[in-house]
Amino acid sequence: MNRLLTFLLAAVVALCPSGISASERDVRPFVVVIDPGHGGKDYGAIGKVTNEKTINLDVALRIRKMLSEYNGIEVVLTRSTDTFLSLQQRADIANAAQGNLFVSVHVNSVDRRSKNRLTVKGASVYTLGLHRSNANFEVAKRENSVMELEPDFSTTYQGFDPNSTESYIIFELSQNKHLTQSINFAQMAQGELVKTAGRADRGVLQAGFWVLLASAMPAALVELDFICNPTSEQFLHSVKGKEKMARALTDAIVKYAEAHPGTMPVSKNMVVDEASEPFDMEESEPEDAAAPEQKSAATKGAVTYRVQIMACDRRLSDNSPEFKGLKNVDSYRQGGFYKYTVGGDFPTEDAAERYACKSVRGKFPKAFIIKWRDGQRID
Ligand SMILES: [Zn+2]
């Protein structure tokens, strides 16, 4: 092989994630798995104007969007559309993602015969354990009973019967090594649901939820409020209500992630947050200059600048841990490699350089600036 080509290939491969030192690899983003309960043929609890699966998904998608404003946190959703997933599939997704935290989002309800059906209200956050009251048992039974919608559920769940009291003995016997951390998060989430979303406080509780048992990480199941109470349902159905509940859970997740050792530090992502300025105003370009988030705003023929962080022979997903929490990742192909840039297009080399210094080189010391025109790199 041509010596120059060999050299170039070696240089490119050196930038590849496999070349990252072990210590850098150990520090990865905090991975939160959000599990919008129910979906598809399983509606969950039904209200007068809406249903549980729709609220759960809507709130989960809002949380994902809110968390995208933070570096150092990666979000995995068990479902992002209206599809049916078994409880085991949800746990499998969480375990495959090696999550640091599992948050299952649900909406509560009580039986049609309950006298307090129209007045019962409030949020509660559950961790795994054996129920201490009948009411908690009823919630676990209802949430676990979705396994009956699976054709072969008694094999999958090893004979577990969601409606039999005896089955729940496994929750007493199972060791729960994540309990302290789970309760820690549950308290944060419950606190925020009361403070930020204004929900009545039903407290942090324990019950036997299969999905929590099967997820090998700190885990909590959130019951946002009661859909059978018309006032609560109105809140659960409103955009304002969903936004507040998502904000509450987002703040709790951030707080928990910030206190979590062994993962990357969490910081507010100035690139995505429209309210904050990307640079010091004094140093910044004129107002009409492309801010980092306006990544495809470049007009035809115009030259822009990008910050390249790595090249690799594999295609990586946008939220791959290899990007170390940096957002706004673009890629292009050149010479058989995928090359990755962050932060979008910058109007001048200086602006790109400032961004690289301030936000990128701490994580990718070898990041460099490339020239870009009409969708491709120019040199
Ligand atoms: Zn549910």
Residues whose N, C-alpha, C, O or C-beta is under 5 A from the ligand:
A	BS01	ZN	G37 G44 H106 V107 E143
